[in-house]
Amino acid sequence: MGVVTAEEMKALVGSTVGVSDWLTVDQPMIDKFAEATGDHQFIHVDVEKAKLTPFGGTIAHGFLSLSLMPALTRMTDMPRLDGVKMGVNYGGNKTRFLSPVRSGKRVRGHFKLLEIKEKRPGQWQQTTEYTLEIEGEDKPALIAEWISQFFL
């Protein structure tokens, strides 16, 4: 979709504005996330011990699933406001982890524009619903409402 005006962006509120390509969440990715965050719970990093759990193997950290949002966003043609110089994360309204992402599974992001508003001249706030689909599964890994701010 590319670069759009504020009025064009406002017209997209309520619609899906992007679906990413598939991304494989493998054990090396999970292990790197464990190293970066210090979260070495066995369910994420001990393949043999995790086989004994109801999951049958290791699973991605919930926060890893959430943190895939920027990478998955880049894999879409989501519209972007014309003239953006900088974008920042502002926070989330709600996040729900619904289903674990097992190591080796492929995921993709679905992005729905919930709100876009000008906070002050040249500063826009956007709320997006991020749903992380797991290939071949009925239930998504997570659904989050995420707020970003863009400076023109």
C-alpha positions as CSV (number, residue, x, y, z in Angstrom):
1,M,0.0,0.0,0.0
2,G,2.9,2.3,0.7
3,V,2.8,6.0,1.8
4,V,-0.6,7.5,2.5
5,T,-2.0,10.8,3.7
6,A,-3.6,11.2,7.1
7,E,-7.0,11.3,5.5
8,E,-6.4,8.1,3.6
9,M,-5.1,6.4,6.8
10,K,-8.2,7.5,8.7
11,A,-10.4,5.9,6.0
12,L,-8.7,2.5,6.8
13,V,-9.7,2.4,10.5
14,G,-11.4,-0.9,11.2
15,S,-9.8,-2.8,8.3
16,T,-7.0,-5.2,8.0
17,V,-4.0,-3.2,6.8
18,G,-1.4,-6.0,6.5
19,V,-0.7,-9.7,6.7
20,S,3.0,-10.7,6.9
21,D,4.8,-13.5,5.2
22,W,5.4,-16.6,7.2
23,L,8.3,-16.7,9.7
24,T,9.8,-19.9,11.3
25,V,10.3,-19.7,15.0
26,D,13.1,-22.3,15.5
27,Q,15.1,-23.3,18.5
28,P,18.1,-21.1,17.7
29,M,15.7,-18.1,17.7
30,I,14.3,-19.2,21.0
31,D,17.7,-19.7,22.5
32,K,18.9,-16.3,21.4
33,F,15.8,-14.7,23.0
34,A,16.5,-16.6,26.2
35,E,20.1,-15.2,26.2
36,A,18.9,-11.7,25.6
37,T,16.3,-11.7,28.3
38,G,17.8,-14.1,30.9
39,D,14.6,-16.2,30.7
40,H,16.0,-19.7,30.6
41,Q,12.9,-21.6,31.8
42,F,13.3,-25.2,30.7
43,I,10.1,-25.2,28.6
44,H,11.9,-22.8,26.2
45,V,15.5,-24.1,26.2
46,D,15.8,-27.7,27.4
47,V,14.6,-29.9,24.5
48,E,14.7,-33.2,26.3
49,K,12.9,-32.0,29.5
50,A,10.3,-30.1,27.4
51,K,9.4,-33.3,25.6
52,L,8.0,-34.5,28.9
53,T,5.5,-31.7,29.1
54,P,2.0,-31.5,27.5
55,F,3.6,-29.4,24.7
56,G,5.8,-32.3,23.7
57,G,8.8,-30.0,23.1
58,T,10.1,-26.5,23.6
59,I,7.9,-23.4,23.0
60,A,8.7,-19.8,22.3
61,H,8.5,-17.3,25.1
62,G,5.3,-15.3,25.0
63,F,7.4,-12.1,24.9
64,L,9.3,-13.5,21.9
65,S,6.0,-13.9,20.1
66,L,5.1,-10.3,21.0
67,S,8.5,-8.9,20.0
68,L,8.2,-10.4,16.5
69,M,5.7,-7.6,15.7
70,P,8.3,-5.2,14.1
71,A,9.9,-7.9,11.9
72,L,6.5,-9.1,10.8
73,T,5.3,-5.5,10.1
74,R,8.3,-5.1,7.8
75,M,7.1,-8.2,5.9
76,T,3.8,-6.4,4.9
77,D,2.8,-3.6,2.7
78,M,1.1,-1.8,5.5
79,P,0.3,1.9,4.8
80,R,2.6,4.4,6.4
81,L,1.9,8.1,7.0
82,D,3.5,10.5,4.5
83,G,6.4,12.4,5.9
84,V,7.2,10.2,9.0
85,K,10.6,11.1,10.4
86,M,10.5,8.8,13.4
87,G,8.2,6.2,15.0
88,V,8.2,5.0,18.6
89,N,6.4,2.3,20.6
90,Y,4.0,3.9,23.1
91,G,2.7,0.8,24.8
92,G,-0.2,-1.6,24.7
93,N,-3.8,-1.5,25.8
94,K,-4.1,-5.3,26.2
95,T,-2.2,-8.4,25.3
96,R,-3.4,-12.0,25.5
97,F,-1.2,-15.1,25.0
98,L,-3.7,-17.6,23.7
99,S,-1.7,-20.5,22.4
100,P,2.0,-21.5,22.6
101,V,4.3,-21.4,19.6
102,R,6.1,-24.7,19.4
103,S,9.7,-24.7,18.2
104,G,9.8,-25.2,14.4
105,K,6.4,-23.7,13.8
106,R,5.7,-20.9,11.3
107,V,3.8,-17.8,12.3
108,R,2.5,-14.7,10.5
109,G,1.2,-11.4,11.7
110,H,-2.2,-9.9,10.9
111,F,-2.6,-6.2,11.5
112,K,-5.9,-4.3,11.9
113,L,-5.9,-0.5,12.2
114,L,-8.1,0.4,15.2
115,E,-7.4,4.1,15.5
116,I,-5.3,6.9,14.2
117,K,-5.4,10.4,15.6
118,E,-3.3,13.5,15.7
119,K,-2.1,14.1,19.3
120,R,-0.5,17.5,18.4
121,P,0.7,19.0,15.2
122,G,3.1,16.6,13.6
123,Q,2.6,13.8,16.1
124,W,0.2,11.0,15.3
125,Q,-0.9,8.1,17.5
126,Q,-1.9,4.8,15.9
127,T,-3.5,1.8,17.6
128,T,-3.2,-1.5,15.8
129,E,-4.5,-5.0,16.7
130,Y,-1.7,-7.5,16.2
131,T,-2.8,-11.1,15.9
132,L,-0.1,-13.8,15.6
133,E,-1.4,-16.8,13.6
134,I,0.3,-20.2,13.9
135,E,0.3,-22.2,10.7
136,G,-2.1,-25.1,10.8
137,E,-3.6,-24.2,14.2
138,D,-7.1,-22.8,14.9
139,K,-6.1,-20.6,17.8
140,P,-3.7,-17.7,17.4
141,A,-0.6,-17.4,19.6
142,L,-1.6,-13.9,20.7
143,I,-3.8,-10.9,20.2
144,A,-2.5,-7.5,21.3
145,E,-3.6,-3.9,20.9
146,W,-0.4,-1.9,20.3
147,I,0.0,1.8,20.3
148,S,2.7,3.6,18.2
149,Q,3.5,7.3,17.8
150,F,4.8,8.8,14.6
151,F,6.5,12.2,14.2
152,L,6.3,14.1,11.0
